Amino acid sequence: MVGIVIVSHSARLAEGVVELARGMAGPDVPLEAAGGIDEPGELGTDAVRVMEAIERAGDGDVLVLMDLGSAVLSAETALELVPDATRARVTLCEAPVVEGAVAAAAAARAGGTIEEVAREARGGLAGKVAHLGDGGGDAPAPEPGDDDDAGWTRAEARVGAAHGLHARPAAAVVRAAADAGAEVRLTNLTTGRGPASARSMTGLSVLGALHGHRVAIEARGPGADAAIEAIRALVEEGDGPQAAPTATAAPAHAGPAEVAPPAPGDELHGVPAAPGRGAGPARPRGGATADLPDAPAGEPAAESAALAAALARAGRELEELRAGAAPEAADILAAQVLLVGDEALTGPAEEAIAAGAPAARAYDDAIRAAAAGYEDLDDEYMRARRDDVLDLGRRVTAILTGAADAGPAAGVLVAGDLGAAEVAALDPGRVAAIVTAGGGPTSHASIIARSLGIPAVAGAGPAVLGVADGTTLLVDGDTGTVVVDPGPDALARHEARARDDAAATAAARERAHEPAVTTDGRHVEVAANAGAPGDMPAAAASGADGVGLLRSEFLFLGRADAPDEDEQHAAYAAAVTAMGGRRVVLRTLDAGADKPLAYLGMPHEENPFLGVRGLRLSLARPDVLRTQLRAALRAAAGGPLSIMFPMVSELRELHEARAILDDARASLEHDGITAGEVEVGAMVEVPSLALLAGAVAAEVDFLSIGTNDLTQYTMAAERGNGALARLADPVHPAVLRLVATVTEAARPHPCRVAVCGEAGSDPVAVPLLVGLGVDELSVAPPRVALVKQWVRSLDTAAAAELAGLALAAQDADAVRRLVAVSTS
C-alpha cells in the first residue's frame, strides 16, 4: 500500500491533516506527519524530520505532500539523505495538502498505484471547484467509465446526507468499492455529471451529488450485486458506517419490522431507571424517518420559513419546560435550549432546502449527520451532545409534520432512546411507564423520569422495539423487568403489588414531616435536591429536613454574561428564607462538561468531562467564584446556609477554594457588609477524593457523595451509554467500596457524610448506604416521604451486615438480587 507523508511548517497542521485523512480512509493507510522544527511553537520545516517520516511510511512507494516554500526544499533535501533505493520509491507531489491528502489516502486504501494515488491527490480540489463554480477555471471532468456498456448491473439511490456525497461518505464509498471485487461507477442523474469510478474520491467529488440528488450505481464483474447494495446503502444513509445504529442510541426509524417481536409472556430484562410499577398498552414512539415527506410542500422560501417557525416554537417549548421543570431537569433543559439556534444544525438544513428538500426531511438529515459526527468522536461529552441533538431533532420534525399536536396516547411509552426534553414534557397521568432499548439509570432521561414519578426500565434491548402498538406491558422499575402480553396470573400479581405500593406511598406521605429514625433509634436526615429557589416550596412541603443540594447553575445558564453579586444574593437569600430555618447547601457553580458557558471563555476540550469543569473552572476564574462566595456569605446572614464545592479532585483545590472564601469574607468586612457563618463541604465525585477522604474530612464540615459522577468515573462507563447500563449502576460493589472508604475515613472527624446522587432514592441502595454509615440522603422532593419510610423500616446492624455482603458481591446484578432476597 502506498504511504503518505505530510510536510508542513506547522506540526499541528501536519498532524491534523494526517488525522483527517486517516478518519476518511481508515487506519490501514500509512500516514506520517513531518511538521515544524525543534523550537516549540515556532514555524518551519526540518529535512531530517521529513526523512524520518519517509522511513516510517513503509517499505512501499511513498507520496510526499508539502504546504509551501521551504517545505519543498526540505523534502528535496530529505531525498538526498536517504539511500538510493528509498529515493527511487518516493514521489514529491505538488497537490494541495489537505484535499490532496484526503483524496490520496482514499486512493491508497483502494489499492491504487503510486501514479494513481498521485493523480487523485492532484485532483483533490476538483470537488470544491465543482461545488463553488469555476473559480477561475473549469472543474475537471469526472474520471470516465469504460466505454463498453456491456455487463453492467444498475441501481439508483437518493443521496441522504445533509451535505451531499461529501468527503466522509465519499471515502466510505471508495473503501466499499476497494473491498468489492467488482468494477463500480456512479453517475449523478440529477445533474448529468459522470460516470465516475467509485474508487476515485476526486471523481466522486466532481459528481457534485447534493442532498436529494438521484445517483445511478453501476457494477460489473464478480460480486456486482453485493457491491451495488453496499454502496447504495452508503449513499442513502449518507455517512457510511459511522452512522450505523449503536447500542447507545437506537435509530428513530427502528420499528417492529426490524426486530423479532417478543412472544406473549416473555420477560425482558433491562436495568431499573425509575422506581415503581406501571402497566398499560405499549405506545411505540412515532416520528419515524420513513414518515417524513420526500417532496416539499412549497417553494424553498416557504420551507425555510416553516423551519424557522418550528425552531422558534421548539425554543419556546423548551424554555417553558425548563421554567416548570423539577430541579433534576432544569439545568439539563437549559443546555438543550442553546442548541435551537445552533448554525451547525440549521446551516446544512437550509442548504438542503435550497437544493429542493422539504424542511422536515432536511432538518432530520442535518440532525442525524451531526449526531453521527458526535458519536464518531468517542468521548462522553460528545455522546451526551448527540442525545440532545437527536432529542431536538425529534421535537422540530414533529412540529413540522404536525405530529407534535396529536399528543401521545395513554399507556407505556416504548422507544429506542429518549431525550431529556421528551421526558420532561410527558404527563405522568397519561404515561404509565417508560421502556427504552438503550440508556441507563443515570442518563438525563432516567433522572427526569424519577423526578416525575414515572416508572422506567432502561437498556431493555432491541427486542422491546418489536412490541406492537397496544400490546399490554407490565413494567417494574424496581427490578428492571418488562413482561410482554402477560397472562391473567401475572397481571393479577402486578395489580396486587401496585395496590401495595400505593398504600405504602400514602402511609409515607402521612408521616412525611416526621424524622427518619431507624428501628434502633438512629436518625438519618433526608433532604431535598433543588435546582432553583422556586423549588423551595416543593422541598419544604415534601417534609425534607433541609436542602442537601441547591444547584446554582440556574443563575448562570442561558444568558450572555455572569450574574452579578446582588442578583445572586437575592436568589440565595430567597432560598434560605423559603426553607424557614432548615439548612440549605449551596453548590458553587458546576459548569463545564454538559453545561458549557460561552461567556466564561471556556476553550474547546477533547473530553470536557475529564477537563476544566466544576471547581477546576471556578479556580481558573477566581473573580467569578469570589463574586458567588460574597453573595452566599451575605445570604448566610439570614439563615443556615452551607457552601459545597463540586468536582474536587485533590486537597490543593480545596485549599485554594477556601482561600478565596476567606478573601471574600474579608472583602465584605472591609465594605461593612455582614457575612454569615457557613459550613464548608466538598463533593465526592472523583475516585481520587474518595481515596483521600481522611485528609479532606479533617478540613471540612461535611462530604457529599455525588453517586452519578462517582459511578461514571469509577466504572469508566458513561451514564447515557445503553451498552454499559449495567456498569453504570451506583450499587456496583466497586462504587459501594468507595462509599465505605469515605464513611470510614470521616468517622474520626466531626464530618457528616451525605449522598446527593440518584442512589439516595433507590430502594435497593438506601439500606446499603445506611448500613455503610451515611448520615444524610438528599433526593428529589417527590421521593422524600418514601425514603424516610424506607429508613424507618431499617435496623442499623442488619443494614450494616447486608452492606458487608454487598461489598463482597461480584457485580451490581448480584447486589440487587441480594437486597431483593433480604427484603422479601
ROTORDREN-291958 format. One record per residue (C-alpha): x, y negated, z negated. Coordinates in steps of 0.02 Angstrom, whole numbers, padded with zeros to 5 digits, always signed. Example, Ala and Ser with C-alpha at 12.3 -4.5 7.8 and 13.67 -1.06 7.14 Angstrom:
BEGIN
+00615+00225-00390 +00684+00053-00357 
This chain:
BEGIN
+00000+00000+00000 +00063-00175+00044 +00120-00275-00108 +00089-00462-00125 +00196-00595-00212 +00130-00769-00255 +00261-00907-00264 +00206-01071-00343 +00281-01222-00430 +00161-01186-00574 +00173-01024-00672 -00009-01041-00725 -00065-01066-00545 +00029-00913-00485 -00042-00806-00624 -00216-00874-00592 -00207-00832-00406 -00149-00656-00449 -00294-00638-00573 -00420-00700-00444 -00355-00588-00305 -00349-00437-00419 -00526-00471-00477 -00584-00471-00296 -00484-00322-00231 -00470-00214-00386 -00325-00159-00495 -00238-00046-00369 -00160-00182-00260 +00020-00227-00314 +00009-00413-00353 +00152-00510-00433 +00167-00692-00488 +00329-00791-00468 +00288-00965-00531 +00376-01105-00624 +00550-01117-00696 +00630-01082-00864 +00586-01251-00939 +00412-01232-01021 +00283-01344-00940 +00398-01401-00800 +00356-01376-00617 +00474-01294-00495 +00522-01131-00412 +00659-01006-00451 +00733-00892-00319 +00783-00763-00449 +00602-00752-00511 +00545-00727-00331 +00675-00590-00306 +00619-00501-00465 +00436-00513-00413 +00476-00437-00243 +00563-00292-00328 +00413-00265-00443 +00290-00267-00297 +00330-00088-00250 +00432+00013-00127 +00324-00025+00025 +00300-00181+00130 +00283-00345+00035 +00193-00505+00088 +00252-00667+00006 +00136-00818-00002 +00207-00988-00053 +00123-01150-00103 +00233-01293-00036 +00404-01374-00017 +00541-01289-00116 +00434-01134-00140 +00477-01088+00040 +00662-01121+00011 +00660-01017-00149 +00576-00873-00056 +00706-00881+00082 +00846-00886-00046 +00770-00736-00135 +00782-00636+00027 +00967-00673+00033 +00986-00599-00141 +00901-00432-00107 +00978-00282-00016 +00956-00270+00172 +00834-00126+00154 +00722-00229+00042 +00736-00383+00154 +00676-00282+00302 +00509-00242+00221 +00470-00421+00162 +00365-00543+00263 +00356-00728+00218 +00183-00792+00264 +00127-00971+00295 -00054-00934+00244 -00147-01039+00113 -00103-00971-00058 -00273-00949-00142 -00383-00900+00004 -00241-00805+00086 -00205-00704-00071 -00387-00651-00089 -00401-00601+00095 -00233-00514+00094 -00272-00416-00065 -00435-00355+00010 -00346-00301+00168 -00210-00213+00067 -00343-00123-00035 -00420-00066+00130 -00254+00014+00180 -00202-00116+00307 -00026-00127+00380 +00086-00274+00340 +00036-00353+00506 -00149-00331+00468 -00129-00397+00291 -00032-00549+00352 -00164-00583+00486 -00301-00578+00355 -00203-00698+00245 -00179-00821+00388 -00366-00817+00420 -00408-00847+00238 -00478-01021+00271 -00596-00960+00406 -00743-00933+00289 -00727-01106+00213 -00711-01185+00386 -00865-01092+00445 -00965-01145+00293 -00916-01329+00290 -00908-01363+00477 -00765-01384+00600 -00658-01482+00477 -00558-01545+00622 -00553-01384+00719 -00657-01236+00772 -00682-01095+00649 -00601-00936+00710 -00723-00808+00776 -00756-00651+00678 -00650-00503+00722 -00745-00422+00865 -00811-00247+00854 -00771-00111+00979 -00846-00149+01149 -00902+00031+01160 -01077+00032+01083 -01094+00220+01085 -01115+00318+00924 -01159+00176+00806 -01291+00202+00671 -01380+00043+00621 -01475-00028+00472 -01525-00202+00414 -01515-00289+00246 -01556-00458+00169 -01414-00548+00078 -01462-00552-00105 -01327-00657-00189 -01368-00838-00226 -01203-00892-00147 -01219-00777+00001 -01089-00650+00056 -00952-00747-00032 -00785-00688-00100 -00838-00563-00233 -00975-00469-00137 -00869-00478+00022 -00724-00400-00072 -00841-00264-00135 -00895-00228+00045 -00713-00219+00101 -00674-00095-00038 -00825+00012+00007 -00778+00010+00190 -00599+00058+00147 -00661+00206+00045 -00777+00266+00184 -00716+00375+00324 -00825+00286+00449 -00792+00130+00553 -00910-00008+00492 -00955-00180+00561 -01078-00316+00512 -01173-00446+00612 -01266-00597+00545 -01434-00582+00633 -01494-00749+00567 -01354-00850+00647 -01295-00730+00782 -01117-00725+00715 -01022-00563+00731 -00994-00421+00737 -00853-00419+00609 -00758-00271+00540 -00815-00228+00364 -00632-00202+00320 -00591-00384+00358 -00628-00510+00222 -00589-00650+00344 -00712-00581+00470 -00847-00560+00339 -00820-00738+00277 -00838-00810+00452 -01007-00724+00470 -01074-00865+00359 -01202-00746+00283 -01300-00850+00157 -01435-00801+00035 -01586-00732+00128 -01495-00705+00293 -01528-00542+00383 -01373-00436+00417 -01353-00286+00532 -01240-00149+00465 -01172-00026+00592 -01062+00125+00565 -00996+00270+00664 -00889+00420+00629 -00884+00538+00479 -00993+00481+00336 -01076+00342+00435 -01246+00360+00349 -01169+00359+00175 -01062+00207+00218 -01214+00111+00279 -01313+00148+00122 -01169+00099+00008 -01137-00066+00098 -01322-00106+00116 -01339-00090-00074 -01192-00209-00098 -01262-00337+00025 -01435-00334-00052 -01376-00334-00233 -01257-00475-00198 -01114-00447-00321 -01069-00266-00300 -01029-00152-00444 -01012-00297-00566 -01199-00325-00556 -01244-00146-00594 -01351-00124-00749 -01262-00078-00909 -01320-00008-01074 -01317-00182-01147 -01442-00260-01029 -01568-00153-00939 -01614-00231-00771 -01775-00327-00767 -01835-00226-00619 -01817-00061-00710 -01983+00024-00720 -02070+00191-00732 -02015+00244-00559 -01831+00232-00607 -01831+00345-00761 -01910+00509-00808 -02061+00468-00917 -02064+00547-01091 -02188+00687-01119 -02334+00670-01242 -02273+00696-01419 -02091+00656-01377 -01995+00562-01511 -01870+00433-01451 -01730+00382-01568 -01658+00208-01575 -01595+00101-01719 -01700+00006-01846 -01708-00175-01787 -01852-00248-01889 -01937-00155-02032 -02117-00099-02036 -02231+00013-01934 -02336-00031-01784 -02447+00064-01663 -02538+00022-01504 -02541+00038-01316 -02374+00015-01228 -02359-00151-01138 -02206-00145-01024 -02141-00319-00992 -02184-00383-00819 -02093-00509-00714 -02001-00382-00606 -01891-00447-00466 -01995-00348-00342 -02145-00456-00387 -02058-00617-00338 -02106-00695-00171 -01993-00668-00020 -02066-00813+00077 -02077-00994+00018 -02248-01068-00015 -02197-01234+00060 -02055-01337+00130 -01886-01337+00039 -01928-01506-00038 -02088-01435-00114 -01997-01280-00177 -01863-01388-00255 -01994-01495-00341 -02080-01338-00406 -01916-01278-00480 -01885-01446-00562 -02059-01444-00639 -02036-01265-00702 -01869-01311-00781 -01947-01462-00865 -02088-01355-00935 -01966-01222-00994 -01865-01356-01083 -02019-01423-01171 -02075-01248-01223 -01904-01205-01293 -01898-01368-01391 -02070-01332-01463 -02018-01156-01509 -01860-01221-01591 -01955-01352-01691 -02076-01223-01760 -01958-01076-01772 -01905-00983-01928 -01732-01025-01993 -01655-00874-01910 -01717-00930-01740 -01695-01119-01739 -01509-01133-01703 -01516-00987-01580 -01651-01076-01480 -01561-01242-01490 -01414-01165-01398 -01530-01099-01263 -01610-01269-01235 -01442-01329-01172 -01448-01202-01029 -01603-01277-00948 -01507-01414-00859 -01351-01311-00826 -01292-01354-00649 -01206-01186-00636 -01381-01111-00631 -01480-01245-00539 -01347-01282-00407 -01346-01110-00324 -01535-01103-00334 -01551-01270-00245 -01429-01211-00111 -01533-01056-00081 -01694-01158-00074 -01615-01272+00056 -01573-01116+00157 -01757-01064+00156 -01779-00959-00001 -01932-00976-00115 -01898-01061-00282 -01934-00910-00393 -01825-00792-00291 -01686-00922-00277 -01681-00955-00463 -01691-00770-00506 -01544-00733-00391 -01444-00875-00467 -01482-00811-00642 -01430-00634-00600 -01269-00690-00516 -01224-00795-00668 -01269-00657-00790 -01163-00531-00694 -01018-00653-00698 -01031-00670-00887 -01033-00481-00908 -00881-00466-00797 -00780-00574-00918 -00796-00440-01053 -00797-00540-01213 -00927-00558-01349 -00968-00740-01318 -00998-00714-01133 -01111-00566-01164 -01213-00675-01281 -01223-00809-01146 -01279-00675-01021 -01428-00631-01130 -01477-00814-01149 -01462-00840-00961 -01572-00690-00922 -01697-00747-01054 -01709-00920-00975 -01723-00844-00801 -01872-00738-00850 -01958-00889-00926 -01933-01001-00774 -01982-00871-00645 -02137-00828-00746 -02186-01012-00740 -02154-01020-00553 -02258-00865-00516 -02399-00905-00637 -02362-00754-00747 -02323-00867-00895 -02504-00923-00905 -02576-00748-00916 -02509-00711-01090 -02454-00539-01149 -02582-00405-01180 -02602-00343-01358 -02502-00188-01404 -02322-00131-01415 -02203-00234-01309 -02080-00123-01212 -01930-00195-01120 -01752-00160-01068 -01698-00305-01175 -01773-00465-01244 -01704-00638-01267 -01717-00746-01421 -01844-00866-01346 -01954-00724-01282 -01969-00650-01456 -01993-00820-01539 -02143-00851-01427 -02232-00689-01475 -02391-00690-01577 -02375-00565-01721 -02563-00550-01720 -02560-00476-01544 -02391-00388-01536 -02397-00236-01650 -02214-00189-01623 -02066-00207-01506 -01963-00069-01424 -01811-00107-01317 -01699+00010-01218 -01545-00092-01265 -01499-00216-01401 -01453-00186-01581 -01505-00227-01760 -01406-00389-01769 -01448-00458-01597 -01534-00626-01589 -01696-00543-01534 -01695-00425-01683 -01659-00564-01806 -01808-00664-01743 -01921-00511-01742 -01883-00487-01926 -01920-00669-01962 -02090-00648-01879 -02128-00485-01968 -02144-00386-01806 -02080-00205-01824 -01947-00167-01694 -01838-00024-01632 -01685-00065-01525 -01570+00044-01422 -01707+00171-01386 -01626+00213-01219 -01689+00204-01039 -01822+00338-01065 -01934+00211-01150 -01943+00114-00988 -02035+00261-00911 -02182+00244-01031 -02338+00198-00933 -02441+00045-00975 -02574+00090-01103 -02487+00244-01174 -02503+00247-01364 -02340+00219-01456 -02302+00240-01641 -02156+00129-01691 -02062+00148-01855 -01945+00001-01879 -01878+00077-02041 -01812+00236-01961 -01788+00181-01781 -01906+00311-01707 -02041+00295-01573 -02172+00430-01545 -02248+00434-01370 -02432+00478-01348 -02445+00558-01520 -02565+00695-01568 -02703+00672-01698 -02596+00730-01844 -02452+00612-01806 -02573+00468-01783 -02657+00506-01949 -02489+00511-02040 -02441+00345-01962 -02603+00262-02013 -02585+00327-02192 -02408+00256-02203 -02466+00092-02131 -02601+00080-02266 -02471+00117-02399 -02358-00019-02327 -02499-00145-02327 -02541-00105-02507 -02358-00121-02559 -02343-00288-02470 -02500-00354-02555 -02435-00297-02725 -02267-00378-02693 -02346-00544-02646 -02444-00547-02809 -02279-00542-02903 -02178-00647-02782 -02140-00783-02910 -02082-00663-03044 -01896-00623-03062 -01825-00467-02981 -01767-00359-03127 -01715-00177-03111 -01792-00043-03221 -01641-00052-03336 -01651-00241-03356 -01526-00309-03228 -01579-00472-03145 -01542-00488-02959 -01578-00658-02882 -01675-00658-02720 -01653-00819-02623 -01710-00878-02452 -01615-00920-02294 -01664-01085-02213 -01624-01172-02050 -01683-01349-02093 -01762-01450-02234 -01930-01417-02152 -01911-01234-02202 -01904-01278-02387 -02092-01271-02418 -02098-01093-02350 -01946-01046-02455 -02023-01118-02612 -02193-01037-02577 -02112-00868-02546 -02058-00855-02728 -01872-00872-02686 -01757-00906-02833 -01670-01036-02725 -01597-01059-02552 -01445-00948-02529 -01406-01015-02356 -01455-01184-02284 -01383-01193-02110 -01326-01369-02069 -01316-01342-01881 -01494-01408-01861 -01421-01583-01878 -01281-01558-01752 -01358-01461-01607 -01448-01533-01456 -01378-01710-01467 -01243-01818-01389 -01144-01857-01546 -01123-01801-01726 -01247-01861-01860 -01182-01998-01973 -01167-01986-02162 -01333-02069-02201 -01432-01955-02085 -01351-01802-02162 -01376-01865-02340 -01561-01893-02308 -01583-01716-02242 -01486-01631-02381 -01571-01735-02516 -01742-01688-02445 -01695-01505-02456 -01640-01521-02637 -01799-01614-02684 -01911-01487-02598 -01839-01343-02700 -01884-01429-02864 -01729-01389-02963 -01689-01221-02885 -01513-01206-02817 -01481-01244-02632 -01323-01176-02549 -01272-01286-02403 -01162-01202-02273 -01047-01328-02191 -01050-01341-02002 -01035-01169-01922 -01010-01220-01740 -00914-01135-01602 -00942-00962-01526 -01128-00956-01484 -01157-01134-01546 -01037-01246-01446 -01042-01435-01471 -00980-01530-01319 -00957-01695-01412 -00826-01617-01526 -00713-01590-01376 -00703-01402-01402 -00585-01326-01273 -00630-01175-01169 -00581-01013-01253 -00570-00839-01179 -00658-00768-01332 -00737-00903-01441 -00798-00775-01568 -00615-00750-01610 -00570-00931-01584 -00591-01102-01662 -00760-01084-01748 -00836-01110-01920 -00715-01183-02047 -00573-01174-01920 -00664-01302-01813 -00705-01412-01963 -00523-01413-02016 -00474-01460-01839 -00594-01607-01854 -00570-01663-02035 -00663-01825-02001 -00822-01727-01963 -00801-01616-02116 -00763-01764-02231 -00922-01853-02175 -01025-01697-02207 -00950-01669-02379 -00979-01851-02429 -01162-01832-02380 -01176-01667-02476 -01096-01739-02634 -01218-01885-02629 -01365-01764-02612 -01299-01660-02758 -01328-01809-02872 -01515-01773-02853 -01516-01588-02895 -01419-01424-02891 -01326-01411-02726 -01183-01292-02687 -01062-01304-02541 -01013-01149-02444 -00876-01140-02311 -00907-01019-02165 -00786-00904-02074 -00644-00918-02199 -00501-00805-02147 -00365-00842-02275 -00331-00937-02435 -00242-01080-02348 -00401-01128-02256 -00495-01135-02420 -00360-01245-02498 -00367-01365-02351 -00557-01374-02361 -00554-01408-02549 -00425-01545-02522 -00545-01631-02401 -00686-01607-02529 -00579-01690-02663 -00539-01831-02544 -00725-01854-02504 -00766-01865-02690 -00625-01991-02720 -00685-02098-02575 -00863-02101-02644 -00799-02153-02814 -00696-02290-02730 -00853-02351-02642 -00952-02349-02804 -01069-02210-02745 -01124-02073-02864 -01064-01899-02820 -01148-01747-02897 -01062-01593-02964 -01059-01447-02844 -01015-01264-02847 -00899-01210-02708 -00909-01044-02617 -00839-00954-02466 -00924-00840-02341 -00850-00666-02318 -00875-00634-02133 -00698-00584-02084 -00621-00422-02149 -00462-00516-02197 -00556-00616-02329 -00638-00460-02400 -00464-00387-02424 -00406-00550-02506 -00563-00566-02613 -00472-00554-02779 -00366-00708-02744 -00514-00802-02671 -00632-00757-02814 -00511-00838-02936 -00536-01006-02848 -00721-01013-02805 -00886-01006-02897 -00966-00880-02779 -00937-00774-02625 -01074-00743-02497 -01057-00594-02381 -01122-00626-02205 -01154-00446-02155 -01197-00487-01973 -01024-00551-01928 -00933-00441-02054 -01009-00289-01968 -00967-00355-01796 -00786-00392-01837 -00759-00235-01941 -00829-00115-01811 -00770-00212-01657 -00950-00193-01597 -01036-00346-01526 -01205-00367-01606 -01307-00376-01446 -01224-00231-01357 -01352-00092-01348 -01220+00039-01311 -01141+00000-01480 -01301-00019-01581 -01261+00124-01699 -01091+00049-01737 -01163-00124-01767 -01255-00064-01922 -01220-00152-02087 -01243+00009-02186 -01095+00090-02099 -00978+00160-02233 -00835+00051-02167 -00938-00107-02198 -01001-00045-02366 -00823-00013-02422 -00779-00194-02386 -00931-00249-02487 -00870-00139-02629 -00697-00215-02614 -00771-00390-02634 -00882-00349-02784 -00741-00257-02874 -00618-00398-02841 -00741-00530-02904 -00788-00436-03063 -00642-00502-03172 -00686-00681-03124 -00837-00793-03156 -00880-00774-02973 -01051-00718-02909 -01066-00611-02753 -01213-00636-02636 -01266-00561-02470 -01345-00682-02347 -01342-00571-02191 -01481-00465-02122 -01433-00318-02232 -01511-00408-02380 -01686-00372-02312 -01651-00194-02250 -01743-00069-02363 -01601+00054-02339 -01465-00072-02380 -01545-00151-02534 -01519-00006-02656 -01341+00014-02591 -01300-00171-02614 -01373-00172-02788 -01277-00014-02829 -01115-00093-02768 -01138-00239-02887 -01206-00378-02776 -01284-00516-02884 -01394-00603-02756 -01486-00563-02595 -01533-00706-02479 -01664-00662-02348 -01793-00736-02231 -01938-00813-02332 -02067-00684-02272 -01960-00545-02345 -01930-00620-02519 -02079-00538-02605 -02042-00365-02535 -01857-00373-02575 -01898-00422-02754 -02016-00273-02767 -01883-00155-02700 -01760-00218-02830 -01888-00191-02969 -01901-00007-02920 -01714+00024-02941 -01611+00091-03085 -01436+00018-03078 -01346+00179-03124 -01444+00281-02996 -01413+00147-02864 -01227+00150-02904 -01223+00338-02884 -01314+00325-02717 -01192+00191-02660 -01046+00303-02705 -01116+00441-02595 -01142+00316-02454 -00961+00260-02462 -00908+00440-02431 -01030+00466-02286 -00972+00493-02108 -01068+00356-02019 -01218+00240-02029 -01340+00375-01974 -01283+00485-02117 -01306+00341-02239 -01483+00309-02179 -01527+00494-02195 -01452+00495-02370 -01556+00348-02428 -01713+00417-02346 -01694+00581-02440 -01657+00497-02607 -01807+00380-02597 -01934+00504-02526 
